[in-house]
Amino acid sequence: MNLPNDPIMLMSFVNTQLRDNYSSLDDLTLSLGVEKEEIENKLKAAGFIYDSQLNKFIQGNN
């Protein structure tokens, strides 16, 4: 699947998918056939980290 390249659009897409369809980032990446690390690295570079308790990406403390 082609994911958005823009980090803000990517975060919005991923968080919406996590909220509506998936119980974890692992489930989402497995279902979409994308690398978990790729998403995490792109969003980390933009200042976001995955919070497994909340099941969404949040602004990190850089």
PDB file of N, CA, C and O in Angstrom:
ATOM      1  N   MET A   1       0.840  -1.181   0.000  1.00  0.00           N
ATOM      2  CA  MET A   1       0.000   0.000   0.000  1.00  0.00           C
ATOM      3  C   MET A   1       0.881   1.239   0.000  1.00  0.00           C
ATOM      4  O   MET A   1       1.908   1.280   0.677  1.00  0.00           O
ATOM      5  N   ASN A   2       0.483   2.234  -0.750  1.00  0.00           N
ATOM      6  CA  ASN A   2       1.188   3.510  -0.758  1.00  0.00           C
ATOM      7  C   ASN A   2       0.685   4.368   0.395  1.00  0.00           C
ATOM      8  O   ASN A   2      -0.493   4.718   0.462  1.00  0.00           O
ATOM      9  N   LEU A   3       1.592   4.695   1.294  1.00  0.00           N
ATOM     10  CA  LEU A   3       1.256   5.544   2.428  1.00  0.00           C
ATOM     11  C   LEU A   3       1.611   6.983   2.103  1.00  0.00           C
ATOM     12  O   LEU A   3       2.485   7.232   1.272  1.00  0.00           O
ATOM     13  N   PRO A   4       0.945   7.937   2.747  1.00  0.00           N
ATOM     14  CA  PRO A   4       1.290   9.344   2.511  1.00  0.00           C
ATOM     15  C   PRO A   4       2.756   9.615   2.838  1.00  0.00           C
ATOM     16  O   PRO A   4       3.288   9.075   3.808  1.00  0.00           O
ATOM     17  N   ASN A   5       3.402  10.441   2.037  1.00  0.00           N
ATOM     18  CA  ASN A   5       4.800  10.805   2.275  1.00  0.00           C
ATOM     19  C   ASN A   5       4.935  11.925   3.295  1.00  0.00           C
ATOM     20  O   ASN A   5       5.901  11.963   4.057  1.00  0.00           O
ATOM     21  N   ASP A   6       3.971  12.832   3.309  1.00  0.00           N
ATOM     22  CA  ASP A   6       3.995  13.935   4.262  1.00  0.00           C
ATOM     23  C   ASP A   6       3.799  13.379   5.674  1.00  0.00           C
ATOM     24  O   ASP A   6       2.836  12.649   5.909  1.00  0.00           O
ATOM     25  N   PRO A   7       4.691  13.705   6.621  1.00  0.00           N
ATOM     26  CA  PRO A   7       4.602  13.110   7.955  1.00  0.00           C
ATOM     27  C   PRO A   7       3.297  13.422   8.693  1.00  0.00           C
ATOM     28  O   PRO A   7       2.786  12.569   9.419  1.00  0.00           O
ATOM     29  N   ILE A   8       2.759  14.612   8.521  1.00  0.00           N
ATOM     30  CA  ILE A   8       1.501  14.963   9.200  1.00  0.00           C
ATOM     31  C   ILE A   8       0.344  14.166   8.604  1.00  0.00           C
ATOM     32  O   ILE A   8      -0.513  13.671   9.336  1.00  0.00           O
ATOM     33  N   MET A   9       0.320  14.044   7.295  1.00  0.00           N
ATOM     34  CA  MET A   9      -0.722  13.237   6.646  1.00  0.00           C
ATOM     35  C   MET A   9      -0.569  11.766   7.028  1.00  0.00           C
ATOM     36  O   MET A   9      -1.563  11.075   7.249  1.00  0.00           O
ATOM     37  N   LEU A  10       0.668  11.291   7.104  1.00  0.00           N
ATOM     38  CA  LEU A  10       0.925   9.911   7.504  1.00  0.00           C
ATOM     39  C   LEU A  10       0.429   9.671   8.924  1.00  0.00           C
ATOM     40  O   LEU A  10      -0.233   8.667   9.188  1.00  0.00           O
ATOM     41  N   MET A  11       0.743  10.586   9.842  1.00  0.00           N
ATOM     42  CA  MET A  11       0.290  10.432  11.217  1.00  0.00           C
ATOM     43  C   MET A  11      -1.234  10.413  11.291  1.00  0.00           C
ATOM     44  O   MET A  11      -1.815   9.590  11.998  1.00  0.00           O
ATOM     45  N   SER A  12      -1.869  11.305  10.571  1.00  0.00           N
ATOM     46  CA  SER A  12      -3.328  11.356  10.557  1.00  0.00           C
ATOM     47  C   SER A  12      -3.921  10.059  10.019  1.00  0.00           C
ATOM     48  O   SER A  12      -4.856   9.510  10.602  1.00  0.00           O
ATOM     49  N   PHE A  13      -3.380   9.572   8.910  1.00  0.00           N
ATOM     50  CA  PHE A  13      -3.862   8.325   8.315  1.00  0.00           C
ATOM     51  C   PHE A  13      -3.682   7.157   9.272  1.00  0.00           C
ATOM     52  O   PHE A  13      -4.617   6.392   9.510  1.00  0.00           O
ATOM     53  N   VAL A  14      -2.473   7.022   9.822  1.00  0.00           N
ATOM     54  CA  VAL A  14      -2.175   5.890  10.707  1.00  0.00           C
ATOM     55  C   VAL A  14      -3.034   5.953  11.966  1.00  0.00           C
ATOM     56  O   VAL A  14      -3.602   4.940  12.374  1.00  0.00           O
ATOM     57  N   ASN A  15      -3.135   7.122  12.583  1.00  0.00           N
ATOM     58  CA  ASN A  15      -3.939   7.226  13.803  1.00  0.00           C
ATOM     59  C   ASN A  15      -5.415   6.943  13.538  1.00  0.00           C
ATOM     60  O   ASN A  15      -6.087   6.341  14.376  1.00  0.00           O
ATOM     61  N   THR A  16      -5.922   7.364  12.395  1.00  0.00           N
ATOM     62  CA  THR A  16      -7.313   7.057  12.046  1.00  0.00           C
ATOM     63  C   THR A  16      -7.501   5.559  11.867  1.00  0.00           C
ATOM     64  O   THR A  16      -8.482   4.989  12.345  1.00  0.00           O
ATOM     65  N   GLN A  17      -6.565   4.926  11.181  1.00  0.00           N
ATOM     66  CA  GLN A  17      -6.645   3.474  10.998  1.00  0.00           C
ATOM     67  C   GLN A  17      -6.560   2.746  12.336  1.00  0.00           C
ATOM     68  O   GLN A  17      -7.309   1.800  12.580  1.00  0.00           O
ATOM     69  N   LEU A  18      -5.654   3.185  13.199  1.00  0.00           N
ATOM     70  CA  LEU A  18      -5.513   2.564  14.519  1.00  0.00           C
ATOM     71  C   LEU A  18      -6.793   2.727  15.333  1.00  0.00           C
ATOM     72  O   LEU A  18      -7.247   1.784  15.981  1.00  0.00           O
ATOM     73  N   ARG A  19      -7.361   3.898  15.299  1.00  0.00           N
ATOM     74  CA  ARG A  19      -8.590   4.159  16.058  1.00  0.00           C
ATOM     75  C   ARG A  19      -9.756   3.327  15.542  1.00  0.00           C
ATOM     76  O   ARG A  19     -10.510   2.748  16.325  1.00  0.00           O
ATOM     77  N   ASP A  20      -9.899   3.270  14.227  1.00  0.00           N
ATOM     78  CA  ASP A  20     -11.102   2.672  13.640  1.00  0.00           C
ATOM     79  C   ASP A  20     -10.995   1.184  13.337  1.00  0.00           C
ATOM     80  O   ASP A  20     -12.009   0.485  13.332  1.00  0.00           O
ATOM     81  N   ASN A  21      -9.781   0.682  13.082  1.00  0.00           N
ATOM     82  CA  ASN A  21      -9.677  -0.671  12.531  1.00  0.00           C
ATOM     83  C   ASN A  21      -8.689  -1.619  13.196  1.00  0.00           C
ATOM     84  O   ASN A  21      -8.801  -2.831  13.016  1.00  0.00           O
ATOM     85  N   TYR A  22      -7.729  -1.112  13.956  1.00  0.00           N
ATOM     86  CA  TYR A  22      -6.654  -1.979  14.443  1.00  0.00           C
ATOM     87  C   TYR A  22      -6.398  -1.771  15.930  1.00  0.00           C
ATOM     88  O   TYR A  22      -6.479  -0.651  16.436  1.00  0.00           O
ATOM     89  N   SER A  23      -6.092  -2.854  16.616  1.00  0.00           N
ATOM     90  CA  SER A  23      -5.834  -2.780  18.055  1.00  0.00           C
ATOM     91  C   SER A  23      -4.368  -2.511  18.384  1.00  0.00           C
ATOM     92  O   SER A  23      -4.016  -2.303  19.545  1.00  0.00           O
ATOM     93  N   SER A  24      -3.515  -2.515  17.359  1.00  0.00           N
ATOM     94  CA  SER A  24      -2.093  -2.233  17.594  1.00  0.00           C
ATOM     95  C   SER A  24      -1.413  -1.828  16.289  1.00  0.00           C
ATOM     96  O   SER A  24      -1.930  -2.066  15.197  1.00  0.00           O
ATOM     97  N   LEU A  25      -0.252  -1.216  16.431  1.00  0.00           N
ATOM     98  CA  LEU A  25       0.546  -0.854  15.259  1.00  0.00           C
ATOM     99  C   LEU A  25       1.012  -2.105  14.529  1.00  0.00           C
ATOM    100  O   LEU A  25       1.097  -2.113  13.301  1.00  0.00           O
ATOM    101  N   ASP A  26       1.315  -3.157  15.275  1.00  0.00           N
ATOM    102  CA  ASP A  26       1.711  -4.425  14.648  1.00  0.00           C
ATOM    103  C   ASP A  26       0.607  -4.960  13.744  1.00  0.00           C
ATOM    104  O   ASP A  26       0.879  -5.398  12.626  1.00  0.00           O
ATOM    105  N   ASP A  27      -0.639  -4.927  14.220  1.00  0.00           N
ATOM    106  CA  ASP A  27      -1.770  -5.398  13.411  1.00  0.00           C
ATOM    107  C   ASP A  27      -1.925  -4.569  12.138  1.00  0.00           C
ATOM    108  O   ASP A  27      -2.150  -5.111  11.055  1.00  0.00           O
ATOM    109  N   LEU A  28      -1.801  -3.261  12.280  1.00  0.00           N
ATOM    110  CA  LEU A  28      -1.950  -2.367  11.125  1.00  0.00           C
ATOM    111  C   LEU A  28      -0.876  -2.650  10.082  1.00  0.00           C
ATOM    112  O   LEU A  28      -1.186  -2.819   8.903  1.00  0.00           O
ATOM    113  N   THR A  29       0.385  -2.702  10.507  1.00  0.00           N
ATOM    114  CA  THR A  29       1.464  -2.889   9.536  1.00  0.00           C
ATOM    115  C   THR A  29       1.407  -4.266   8.882  1.00  0.00           C
ATOM    116  O   THR A  29       1.707  -4.404   7.696  1.00  0.00           O
ATOM    117  N   LEU A  30       1.025  -5.275   9.642  1.00  0.00           N
ATOM    118  CA  LEU A  30       0.883  -6.615   9.075  1.00  0.00           C
ATOM    119  C   LEU A  30      -0.220  -6.631   8.021  1.00  0.00           C
ATOM    120  O   LEU A  30      -0.048  -7.198   6.941  1.00  0.00           O
ATOM    121  N   SER A  31      -1.339  -6.014   8.337  1.00  0.00           N
ATOM    122  CA  SER A  31      -2.472  -5.993   7.418  1.00  0.00           C
ATOM    123  C   SER A  31      -2.172  -5.198   6.145  1.00  0.00           C
ATOM    124  O   SER A  31      -2.573  -5.594   5.051  1.00  0.00           O
ATOM    125  N   LEU A  32      -1.465  -4.075   6.295  1.00  0.00           N
ATOM    126  CA  LEU A  32      -1.166  -3.221   5.142  1.00  0.00           C
ATOM    127  C   LEU A  32       0.074  -3.674   4.380  1.00  0.00           C
ATOM    128  O   LEU A  32       0.336  -3.193   3.277  1.00  0.00           O
ATOM    129  N   GLY A  33       0.834  -4.594   4.960  1.00  0.00           N
ATOM    130  CA  GLY A  33       2.041  -5.077   4.297  1.00  0.00           C
ATOM    131  C   GLY A  33       3.150  -4.053   4.238  1.00  0.00           C
ATOM    132  O   GLY A  33       3.882  -3.974   3.252  1.00  0.00           O
ATOM    133  N   VAL A  34       3.276  -3.266   5.297  1.00  0.00           N
ATOM    134  CA  VAL A  34       4.343  -2.266   5.376  1.00  0.00           C
ATOM    135  C   VAL A  34       5.210  -2.557   6.595  1.00  0.00           C
ATOM    136  O   VAL A  34       4.793  -3.254   7.520  1.00  0.00           O
ATOM    137  N   GLU A  35       6.416  -2.014   6.580  1.00  0.00           N
ATOM    138  CA  GLU A  35       7.347  -2.215   7.689  1.00  0.00           C
ATOM    139  C   GLU A  35       7.014  -1.265   8.836  1.00  0.00           C
ATOM    140  O   GLU A  35       6.903  -0.054   8.645  1.00  0.00           O
ATOM    141  N   LYS A  36       6.858  -1.828  10.015  1.00  0.00           N
ATOM    142  CA  LYS A  36       6.574  -1.036  11.214  1.00  0.00           C
ATOM    143  C   LYS A  36       7.657   0.018  11.435  1.00  0.00           C
ATOM    144  O   LYS A  36       7.360   1.171  11.747  1.00  0.00           O
ATOM    145  N   GLU A  37       8.913  -0.389  11.270  1.00  0.00           N
ATOM    146  CA  GLU A  37      10.039   0.515  11.500  1.00  0.00           C
ATOM    147  C   GLU A  37      10.022   1.704  10.541  1.00  0.00           C
ATOM    148  O   GLU A  37      10.427   2.807  10.909  1.00  0.00           O
ATOM    149  N   GLU A  38       9.557   1.480   9.323  1.00  0.00           N
ATOM    150  CA  GLU A  38       9.486   2.577   8.345  1.00  0.00           C
ATOM    151  C   GLU A  38       8.536   3.666   8.836  1.00  0.00           C
ATOM    152  O   GLU A  38       8.862   4.852   8.791  1.00  0.00           O
ATOM    153  N   ILE A  39       7.363   3.256   9.304  1.00  0.00           N
ATOM    154  CA  ILE A  39       6.392   4.224   9.823  1.00  0.00           C
ATOM    155  C   ILE A  39       6.938   4.902  11.071  1.00  0.00           C
ATOM    156  O   ILE A  39       6.888   6.125  11.196  1.00  0.00           O
ATOM    157  N   GLU A  40       7.456   4.107  11.987  1.00  0.00           N
ATOM    158  CA  GLU A  40       7.984   4.675  13.232  1.00  0.00           C
ATOM    159  C   GLU A  40       9.117   5.663  12.958  1.00  0.00           C
ATOM    160  O   GLU A  40       9.169   6.727  13.574  1.00  0.00           O
ATOM    161  N   ASN A  41      10.015   5.326  12.050  1.00  0.00           N
ATOM    162  CA  ASN A  41      11.147   6.206  11.753  1.00  0.00           C
ATOM    163  C   ASN A  41      10.706   7.503  11.091  1.00  0.00           C
ATOM    164  O   ASN A  41      11.204   8.575  11.436  1.00  0.00           O
ATOM    165  N   LYS A  42       9.781   7.419  10.145  1.00  0.00           N
ATOM    166  CA  LYS A  42       9.288   8.631   9.478  1.00  0.00           C
ATOM    167  C   LYS A  42       8.610   9.558  10.478  1.00  0.00           C
ATOM    168  O   LYS A  42       8.817  10.771  10.455  1.00  0.00           O
ATOM    169  N   LEU A  43       7.802   8.978  11.350  1.00  0.00           N
ATOM    170  CA  LEU A  43       7.074   9.810  12.302  1.00  0.00           C
ATOM    171  C   LEU A  43       7.973  10.291  13.436  1.00  0.00           C
ATOM    172  O   LEU A  43       7.773  11.389  13.958  1.00  0.00           O
ATOM    173  N   LYS A  44       8.949   9.495  13.820  1.00  0.00           N
ATOM    174  CA  LYS A  44       9.902   9.931  14.845  1.00  0.00           C
ATOM    175  C   LYS A  44      10.692  11.137  14.348  1.00  0.00           C
ATOM    176  O   LYS A  44      10.953  12.070  15.108  1.00  0.00           O
ATOM    177  N   ALA A  45      11.073  11.117  13.073  1.00  0.00           N
ATOM    178  CA  ALA A  45      11.809  12.238  12.486  1.00  0.00           C
ATOM    179  C   ALA A  45      10.982  13.522  12.507  1.00  0.00           C
ATOM    180  O   ALA A  45      11.536  14.621  12.509  1.00  0.00           O
ATOM    181  N   ALA A  46       9.655  13.381  12.522  1.00  0.00           N
ATOM    182  CA  ALA A  46       8.759  14.538  12.570  1.00  0.00           C
ATOM    183  C   ALA A  46       8.342  14.870  14.004  1.00  0.00           C
ATOM    184  O   ALA A  46       7.556  15.791  14.226  1.00  0.00           O
ATOM    185  N   GLY A  47       8.873  14.115  14.981  1.00  0.00           N
ATOM    186  CA  GLY A  47       8.600  14.423  16.380  1.00  0.00           C
ATOM    187  C   GLY A  47       7.475  13.634  17.020  1.00  0.00           C
ATOM    188  O   GLY A  47       6.958  14.029  18.065  1.00  0.00           O
ATOM    189  N   PHE A  48       7.086  12.515  16.403  1.00  0.00           N
ATOM    190  CA  PHE A  48       5.985  11.711  16.935  1.00  0.00           C
ATOM    191  C   PHE A  48       6.472  10.319  17.322  1.00  0.00           C
ATOM    192  O   PHE A  48       7.326   9.737  16.653  1.00  0.00           O
ATOM    193  N   ILE A  49       5.919   9.801  18.404  1.00  0.00           N
ATOM    194  CA  ILE A  49       6.238   8.451  18.860  1.00  0.00           C
ATOM    195  C   ILE A  49       4.941   7.677  19.056  1.00  0.00           C
ATOM    196  O   ILE A  49       3.887   8.256  19.320  1.00  0.00           O
ATOM    197  N   TYR A  50       5.040   6.363  18.922  1.00  0.00           N
ATOM    198  CA  TYR A  50       3.872   5.500  19.110  1.00  0.00           C
ATOM    199  C   TYR A  50       3.692   5.209  20.589  1.00  0.00           C
ATOM    200  O   TYR A  50       4.627   4.780  21.265  1.00  0.00           O
ATOM    201  N   ASP A  51       2.483   5.444  21.088  1.00  0.00           N
ATOM    202  CA  ASP A  51       2.117   5.120  22.465  1.00  0.00           C
ATOM    203  C   ASP A  51       1.203   3.903  22.415  1.00  0.00           C
ATOM    204  O   ASP A  51       0.049   4.006  22.000  1.00  0.00           O
ATOM    205  N   SER A  52       1.715   2.755  22.834  1.00  0.00           N
ATOM    206  CA  SER A  52       0.934   1.514  22.736  1.00  0.00           C
ATOM    207  C   SER A  52      -0.256   1.503  23.689  1.00  0.00           C
ATOM    208  O   SER A  52      -1.257   0.841  23.417  1.00  0.00           O
ATOM    209  N   GLN A  53      -0.160   2.221  24.792  1.00  0.00           N
ATOM    210  CA  GLN A  53      -1.288   2.304  25.731  1.00  0.00           C
ATOM    211  C   GLN A  53      -2.465   3.037  25.092  1.00  0.00           C
ATOM    212  O   GLN A  53      -3.618   2.631  25.243  1.00  0.00           O
ATOM    213  N   LEU A  54      -2.164   4.113  24.383  1.00  0.00           N
ATOM    214  CA  LEU A  54      -3.205   4.903  23.716  1.00  0.00           C
ATOM    215  C   LEU A  54      -3.509   4.383  22.317  1.00  0.00           C
ATOM    216  O   LEU A  54      -4.528   4.740  21.724  1.00  0.00           O
ATOM    217  N   ASN A  55      -2.620   3.538  21.790  1.00  0.00           N
ATOM    218  CA  ASN A  55      -2.718   3.011  20.428  1.00  0.00           C
ATOM    219  C   ASN A  55      -2.789   4.130  19.394  1.00  0.00           C
ATOM    220  O   ASN A  55      -3.646   4.137  18.510  1.00  0.00           O
ATOM    221  N   LYS A  56      -1.862   5.076  19.534  1.00  0.00           N
ATOM    222  CA  LYS A  56      -1.764   6.157  18.554  1.00  0.00           C
ATOM    223  C   LYS A  56      -0.407   6.827  18.661  1.00  0.00           C
ATOM    224  O   LYS A  56       0.310   6.675  19.650  1.00  0.00           O
ATOM    225  N   PHE A  57      -0.074   7.575  17.615  1.00  0.00           N
ATOM    226  CA  PHE A  57       1.141   8.366  17.626  1.00  0.00           C
ATOM    227  C   PHE A  57       0.843   9.692  18.300  1.00  0.00           C
ATOM    228  O   PHE A  57      -0.177  10.329  18.039  1.00  0.00           O
ATOM    229  N   ILE A  58       1.753  10.090  19.169  1.00  0.00           N
ATOM    230  CA  ILE A  58       1.621  11.344  19.898  1.00  0.00           C
ATOM    231  C   ILE A  58       2.909  12.136  19.733  1.00  0.00           C
ATOM    232  O   ILE A  58       3.934  11.601  19.310  1.00  0.00           O
ATOM    233  N   GLN A  59       2.841  13.427  20.075  1.00  0.00           N
ATOM    234  CA  GLN A  59       4.049  14.239  20.004  1.00  0.00           C
ATOM    235  C   GLN A  59       5.018  13.757  21.069  1.00  0.00           C
ATOM    236  O   GLN A  59       4.665  13.632  22.242  1.00  0.00           O
ATOM    237  N   GLY A  60       6.251  13.488  20.640  1.00  0.00           N
ATOM    238  CA  GLY A  60       7.271  12.976  21.551  1.00  0.00           C
ATOM    239  C   GLY A  60       7.985  14.090  22.276  1.00  0.00           C
ATOM    240  O   GLY A  60       7.894  15.259  21.899  1.00  0.00           O
ATOM    241  N   ASN A  61       8.689  13.719  23.312  1.00  0.00           N
ATOM    242  CA  ASN A  61       9.495  14.676  24.070  1.00  0.00           C
ATOM    243  C   ASN A  61      10.921  14.619  23.571  1.00  0.00           C
ATOM    244  O   ASN A  61      11.735  13.842  24.070  1.00  0.00           O
ATOM    245  N   ASN A  62      11.221  15.444  22.585  1.00  0.00           N
ATOM    246  CA  ASN A  62      12.570  15.436  21.991  1.00  0.00           C
ATOM    247  C   ASN A  62      13.489  16.347  22.738  1.00  0.00           C
ATOM    248  O   ASN A  62      14.661  16.469  22.383  1.00  0.00           O
TER     249      ASN A  62
END
